[in-house]
Amino acid sequence: MMMERAFVLINTNDLMDDDILLDQLKKIDGISEAYKVCGIYDILVKVEAETTDKVLKVITNRLKNLKNIRSTLTMVAIRNS
């Protein structure tokens, strides 16, 4: 079965330890990978689900409700034929 994917770049609250948030993210159903990254953003997560709607629900209902996330940038992957 083909999975739909999105990648989300996250800026965290400067007062938060990124490792704590990273552990919280890894426990969310639908987040298959999570990494601390260097640069403008602090964390990168890969969200996977059976449909694009389910991917977006993980992002809007679970990920964006976590405390200490200041902002996000979401990129939905387009399937290659």
C-alpha positions in Angstrom: 0.0 0.0 0.0 1.3 3.4 -0.9 1.6 5.9 1.9 1.1 9.6 1.7 3.8 11.7 3.2 4.5 15.2 4.4 7.6 16.7 5.9 7.2 19.4 8.7 10.0 21.8 9.7 9.5 23.0 13.3 10.7 26.1 15.1 10.6 25.5 18.9 10.3 27.9 21.8 13.8 28.8 22.9 13.0 27.9 26.5 12.2 24.3 25.6 14.8 21.5 25.5 14.5 20.2 21.9 15.1 16.6 23.1 12.0 16.6 25.2 9.9 17.8 22.3 11.6 15.3 20.0 10.6 12.4 22.3 7.0 13.7 22.4 6.9 13.8 18.6 8.2 10.3 18.1 5.3 8.9 20.2 2.7 10.4 17.9 0.9 7.9 15.7 1.7 8.9 12.1 5.1 10.5 12.7 7.5 7.9 11.3 10.7 9.9 11.8 11.9 12.9 13.8 15.3 14.6 13.8 17.0 17.6 15.3 18.4 19.7 12.5 20.8 22.7 12.2 19.8 25.9 10.5 16.7 28.1 10.6 14.5 25.2 11.9 15.1 23.1 15.0 13.3 19.8 14.2 12.2 17.9 11.0 9.5 15.3 11.1 8.2 12.9 8.5 4.4 12.2 8.7 3.0 9.1 6.9 -0.6 7.9 6.6 -2.8 6.1 4.1 -4.4 9.3 2.8 -3.5 12.9 2.5 -6.4 13.8 4.7 -5.0 11.5 7.5 -1.6 13.1 7.1 -3.1 16.5 7.5 -5.1 15.5 10.5 -1.9 14.3 12.3 -0.3 17.7 11.6 -3.3 19.9 12.5 -4.8 17.9 15.4 -1.7 16.3 17.0 1.5 18.0 16.0 0.4 21.7 16.1 -1.3 21.2 19.5 2.0 20.4 21.3 3.3 23.1 23.6 6.5 24.9 22.7 6.1 24.8 19.0 6.5 28.4 17.8 6.0 27.8 14.0 5.9 25.1 11.4 6.5 24.8 7.6 4.7 21.8 6.0 5.6 20.3 2.7 3.3 17.6 1.3 5.2 15.1 -0.9 3.8 14.6 -4.4 3.9 11.1 -5.5 6.0 10.3 -8.6 4.2 8.3 -11.4 
